[in-house]
């Protein structure tokens, strides 16, 4: 009985170290896989579609932070 109670108390009070890090790494791998899929799908488009739209939006966001006065597309 004493060991069982001590085990439950230990499980409630002690959290495993590094568990959050593993979860964040898994999340980053998921996002990287999603981006790889989008890039692969965008390569098949002849007009540039997604790739050119994303590139122009990122470029305008970066220029907006830098203080350049350029109109948005």
PLY file of the C-alpha trace (Angstrom):
ply
format ascii 1.0
element vertex 73
property float x
property float y
property float z
element edge 72
property int vertex1
property int vertex2
end_header
0.00 0.00 0.00
2.79 2.41 0.89
4.65 1.87 -2.39
1.51 2.37 -4.43
0.73 5.66 -2.66
4.33 6.86 -3.08
4.22 5.95 -6.79
1.05 7.91 -7.39
2.37 10.92 -5.47
5.58 10.81 -7.50
3.66 10.60 -10.79
1.54 13.62 -9.86
4.38 15.81 -8.60
7.23 15.06 -11.01
6.97 15.97 -14.68
9.36 14.42 -17.20
12.07 16.85 -18.31
12.32 17.60 -22.02
8.81 16.52 -22.94
7.90 20.02 -24.13
11.02 20.13 -26.32
10.05 16.89 -28.02
6.57 18.23 -28.70
7.92 21.46 -30.22
10.34 19.52 -32.43
7.47 17.33 -33.64
5.41 20.43 -34.39
8.27 22.00 -36.35
8.71 18.79 -38.36
4.99 18.80 -39.14
5.12 22.41 -40.36
8.26 21.68 -42.41
6.53 18.72 -44.04
3.51 20.86 -44.86
5.70 23.54 -46.42
7.60 20.92 -48.42
4.28 19.65 -49.76
3.18 23.16 -50.77
6.51 23.82 -52.51
6.32 20.50 -54.34
2.78 21.23 -55.47
3.74 24.75 -56.56
6.53 23.47 -58.81
3.96 21.84 -61.06
2.22 25.16 -61.77
3.37 26.89 -64.94
2.15 30.38 -64.06
3.88 30.51 -60.68
0.55 30.53 -58.78
1.17 29.83 -55.12
4.93 30.34 -55.25
4.80 33.83 -56.75
1.94 34.90 -54.50
3.70 33.73 -51.34
7.00 35.30 -52.45
5.37 38.66 -53.19
3.49 38.70 -49.87
6.64 37.85 -47.90
8.60 40.48 -49.81
5.96 43.15 -49.11
5.86 42.20 -45.42
9.65 42.49 -45.14
9.66 45.81 -46.94
6.87 47.05 -44.68
8.96 46.31 -41.60
11.97 48.05 -43.14
10.01 51.24 -43.66
9.91 51.23 -47.47
6.87 52.86 -49.00
5.76 50.39 -51.67
2.15 49.67 -52.61
0.81 46.24 -51.74
-0.08 43.91 -54.63
0 1
1 2
2 3
3 4
4 5
5 6
6 7
7 8
8 9
9 10
10 11
11 12
12 13
13 14
14 15
15 16
16 17
17 18
18 19
19 20
20 21
21 22
22 23
23 24
24 25
25 26
26 27
27 28
28 29
29 30
30 31
31 32
32 33
33 34
34 35
35 36
36 37
37 38
38 39
39 40
40 41
41 42
42 43
43 44
44 45
45 46
46 47
47 48
48 49
49 50
50 51
51 52
52 53
53 54
54 55
55 56
56 57
57 58
58 59
59 60
60 61
61 62
62 63
63 64
64 65
65 66
66 67
67 68
68 69
69 70
70 71
71 72
